[in-house]
Amino acid sequence: MIAVETFPSIDQASSALTGDAIYLGGGTLVMRALNYGEQNFTRIVRSTDPTLKQIAASGDRITIGAGVTMAEVMASPELSFLAPVARNVGGPAVRNMASVGGNLFAEHPYGDFTVALLALKGSVTLNGGGEQEMESFLSSRSGFTEVVTSVSLVRPSERDFFWKKVSRVKPKGISVMSIAAWLPQSGGRISGARISFGAMGATPLRAKSAEAALEGQGLDQSSVAAACAAVRGDFQPPDDALASGWYRSEVAPVHLRRMLLGEGGR
Ligand SMILES: Cc1cc2nc3c(=O)[nH]c(=O)nc-3n(C[C@H](O)[C@H](O)[C@H](O)COP(=O)(O)OP(=O)(O)OC[C@H]3O[C@@H](n4cnc5c(N)ncnc54)[C@H](O)[C@@H]3O)c2cc1C
């Protein structure tokens, strides 16, 4: 027997998250585990706290409540730069439930939305006020027992943000890889390049050699060629039913180039 406990505040839900309880976001993964009998929990804890649904811009950053769904991201004018990312998560039924908070914990090859958050200098706010930079959060997320209340990220200009999902089945296939880049420019030179990939490791990861190859350069054929050559050294991708690690390594530079140069459309 599984008990579902609903709390009006995140604090109360957080306090109830003890023993073999699991937090429920939109439930696309938690309920699937339950339906397949693969669960290792006996209590489901959820919260109806309205702050989980807030979207608030402040300066050059924007905060998204952990309970905001992919469909809500797509409907928000303030998050229009993330609409193509959210649209690439599952089909309509999944997007109506799949939350930003749940995507942070989705295991390989899922986590497409988090790939974009990582490129956009994302950070994670925990119940109780603690904040963790996205990269360190992702490296320590297994066994995590706190409630994530929101994520915060940079609001990029349209010119500076790039997104691409590569899948075998269109329009809602699972990622062979997903790629996001934030390439802010100053005086025609890239300053503070961030490129992240999904499905190239156990969690979304930054392509640090590719970032270094673009730093201080203009965005052109030559700098992109250097970044694409460098990206081969950034990952040791896994084999799975969708693609071998070898294949992922071979095609990563091709898709990075297409994304950055707008080949085949942005
Ligand atoms: C058919 C199908 C297709 C899918 N396609 C994609 C896809 O294309 N791309 C993709 O990225 N994902 C995909 N997914 C995976 C999943 O739907 C998404 O990753 C989604 O964002 C997960 O969010 P959720 O709210 O449903 O998570 P839940 O199932 O509610 O939770 C997942 C995990 O996150 C934890 N969690 C959730 N919210 C919080 C919080 N606020 N604080 C702490 N822990 C939390 C839960 O405890 C649980 O461990 C797919 C899933 C299905 C079933």
The ligand as an SDF file (V2000), in Angstrom:
LIG
                    3D

 53 58  0  0  0  0  0  0  0  0999 V2000
    6.9150    8.8840  -22.1670 C   0  0  0  0  0  0  0  0  0  0  0  0
    7.9590    9.7690  -21.5220 C   0  0  0  0  0  0  0  0  0  0  0  0
    8.7310   10.6010  -22.3300 C   0  0  0  0  0  0  0  0  0  0  0  0
    9.7070   11.4230  -21.7500 C   0  0  0  0  0  0  0  0  0  0  0  0
   10.4590   12.2040  -22.5610 N   0  0  0  0  0  0  0  0  0  0  0  0
   11.4020   13.0120  -22.0200 C   0  0  0  0  0  0  0  0  0  0  0  0
   12.1950   13.8520  -22.8550 C   0  0  0  0  0  0  0  0  0  0  0  0
   12.0570   13.8990  -24.0710 O   0  0  0  0  0  0  0  0  0  0  0  0
   13.1360   14.6320  -22.2470 N   0  0  0  0  0  0  0  0  0  0  0  0
   13.3360   14.6280  -20.8900 C   0  0  0  0  0  0  0  0  0  0  0  0
   14.1890   15.3650  -20.4150 O   0  0  0  0  0  0  0  0  0  0  0  0
   12.5960   13.8390  -20.0760 N   0  0  0  0  0  0  0  0  0  0  0  0
   11.6340   13.0410  -20.6080 C   0  0  0  0  0  0  0  0  0  0  0  0
   10.8930   12.2310  -19.7980 N   0  0  0  0  0  0  0  0  0  0  0  0
   11.2040   12.1740  -18.3780 C   0  0  0  0  0  0  0  0  0  0  0  0
   10.3450   13.1190  -17.4870 C   0  0  0  0  0  0  0  0  0  0  0  0
    9.0330   13.2130  -17.9780 O   0  0  0  0  0  0  0  0  0  0  0  0
   10.9080   14.5380  -17.4040 C   0  0  0  0  0  0  0  0  0  0  0  0
   12.2960   14.5000  -17.1870 O   0  0  0  0  0  0  0  0  0  0  0  0
   10.2220   15.3790  -16.3150 C   0  0  0  0  0  0  0  0  0  0  0  0
   10.7120   16.7040  -16.3580 O   0  0  0  0  0  0  0  0  0  0  0  0
   10.3480   14.8230  -14.9160 C   0  0  0  0  0  0  0  0  0  0  0  0
    9.5940   15.6840  -14.0860 O   0  0  0  0  0  0  0  0  0  0  0  0
    8.3800   15.1700  -13.1480 P   0  0  0  0  0  0  0  0  0  0  0  0
    7.8560   16.3840  -12.4610 O   0  0  0  0  0  0  0  0  0  0  0  0
    7.4050   14.3700  -13.8850 O   0  0  0  0  0  0  0  0  0  0  0  0
    9.2020   14.2610  -12.1530 O   0  0  0  0  0  0  0  0  0  0  0  0
    8.6310   13.2180  -11.0630 P   0  0  0  0  0  0  0  0  0  0  0  0
    8.3010   11.9250  -11.7200 O   0  0  0  0  0  0  0  0  0  0  0  0
    7.5990   13.8470  -10.2170 O   0  0  0  0  0  0  0  0  0  0  0  0
    9.9770   13.0580  -10.1860 O   0  0  0  0  0  0  0  0  0  0  0  0
   11.1610   12.5650  -10.7400 C   0  0  0  0  0  0  0  0  0  0  0  0
   12.2420   12.5870   -9.6460 C   0  0  0  0  0  0  0  0  0  0  0  0
   12.5050   13.9350   -9.2620 O   0  0  0  0  0  0  0  0  0  0  0  0
   12.2510   14.1390   -7.8710 C   0  0  0  0  0  0  0  0  0  0  0  0
   11.6630   15.4720   -7.7400 N   0  0  0  0  0  0  0  0  0  0  0  0
   10.6830   16.0170   -8.5240 C   0  0  0  0  0  0  0  0  0  0  0  0
   10.4740   17.2960   -8.1690 N   0  0  0  0  0  0  0  0  0  0  0  0
   11.3180   17.5590   -7.1340 C   0  0  0  0  0  0  0  0  0  0  0  0
   11.5530   18.7110   -6.3040 C   0  0  0  0  0  0  0  0  0  0  0  0
   10.9090   19.8650   -6.4880 N   0  0  0  0  0  0  0  0  0  0  0  0
   12.4940   18.6090   -5.3280 N   0  0  0  0  0  0  0  0  0  0  0  0
   13.1740   17.4510   -5.1290 C   0  0  0  0  0  0  0  0  0  0  0  0
   12.9930   16.3300   -5.8740 N   0  0  0  0  0  0  0  0  0  0  0  0
   12.0750   16.3910   -6.8590 C   0  0  0  0  0  0  0  0  0  0  0  0
   11.2910   13.0220   -7.4720 C   0  0  0  0  0  0  0  0  0  0  0  0
   11.3670   12.7360   -6.0960 O   0  0  0  0  0  0  0  0  0  0  0  0
   11.7840   11.8870   -8.3410 C   0  0  0  0  0  0  0  0  0  0  0  0
   12.9100   11.2920   -7.7560 O   0  0  0  0  0  0  0  0  0  0  0  0
    9.9010   11.4090  -20.3480 C   0  0  0  0  0  0  0  0  0  0  0  0
    9.1130   10.5820  -19.5360 C   0  0  0  0  0  0  0  0  0  0  0  0
    8.1500    9.7740  -20.1140 C   0  0  0  0  0  0  0  0  0  0  0  0
    7.3160    8.9070  -19.2010 C   0  0  0  0  0  0  0  0  0  0  0  0
  1  2  1  0
  2  3  1  0
  2 52  2  0
  3  4  2  0
  4  5  1  0
  4 50  1  0
  5  6  2  0
  6  7  1  0
  6 13  1  0
  7  8  2  0
  7  9  1  0
  9 10  1  0
 10 11  2  0
 10 12  1  0
 12 13  2  0
 13 14  1  0
 14 15  1  0
 14 50  1  0
 15 16  1  0
 16 17  1  0
 16 18  1  0
 18 19  1  0
 18 20  1  0
 20 21  1  0
 20 22  1  0
 22 23  1  0
 23 24  1  0
 24 25  2  0
 24 26  1  0
 24 27  1  0
 27 28  1  0
 28 29  2  0
 28 30  1  0
 28 31  1  0
 31 32  1  0
 32 33  1  0
 33 34  1  0
 33 48  1  0
 34 35  1  0
 35 36  1  0
 35 46  1  0
 36 37  1  0
 36 45  1  0
 37 38  2  0
 38 39  1  0
 39 40  1  0
 39 45  2  0
 40 41  1  0
 40 42  2  0
 42 43  1  0
 43 44  2  0
 44 45  1  0
 46 47  1  0
 46 48  1  0
 48 49  1  0
 50 51  2  0
 51 52  1  0
 52 53  1  0
M  END
$$$$
